[in-house]
Amino acid sequence: MNSYQDNIRPWAIFQCLPSGSNYCVARFKKRSDADAYVSILRREGGIFEVAFEHESTTPTTGKQGDAIQARN
């Protein structure tokens, strides 16, 4: 679950680590700010990606939720 601060800053920069995992380096409100910062990070080396993260809704629980999960 994302915090309030994460929700108001949906543009995230992730560092792609050699182990295959990703590490969130910074978050921004605007894509242009994230793109500018990632260009600076890339000059220093490493693999960085900009991603839009928003809080997704989860299906309701109960009988209807069980039926949805059973069909998948």
N, C-alpha and C positions, 0 to 999 in steps of 0.2 A: 504494500500500500504506500502510495506516495504521500509525502508530507505537504502541507500547505505551501511551503517555500518551493518545493519541486513542481507543484501545480501551476504556480505563477511564472515559473521559468521552465517551459517545456522543451526548449532546445538544449540538448546535452552534447558534450564532447566526450567521446570514449576513446581511451587508449587501448589498442589491440595488442595484447601481450603475447609473447612467444608460446606461452603455455596454452593458448587458445581461449583464455578468459578475457573479459573486458573490464576496464576500470573507468568509472565516471570521473573525469578530470574537473569539469566546470559545467555550469548551467547558465542559460541566458533567456531573457524574455523575447529577444528578436533574433531571427535567423542570421541577419547581416552581422550582428555582434559575434555570434558563434563562428561564422565563417572567417571573420577578421582574426579572431583569436586562434582558430585552428591553423591558419596560415603561418602565424608566428611559431606555434608549437612544431609544425612540420619542418621549419627551418633548422631546428635543433636536432632533428632526427626522430625516428619512431613512426609508427602508423597510428593516425588519429582519424576518427570519423565523427561527423555531425549527425545526430539523430533527433527526431521529434518524438518525445515521450509524453503521452497523456494517460491519465488514469482511465483504465477500461472498466466497463461495468461488468459485474459478475452476474451470472444467471441466478434467478431466485431459487431458493431451496424448497423442499417439499415435494409433493406428488408431481407437480408440473415440472420442476427442476429435474426430478429423477427420470421422467419421460424424455426430456431433452437429452440427458446424458446417455440414456439407453439407445437412442437413435444414432448417436455419434459413434 
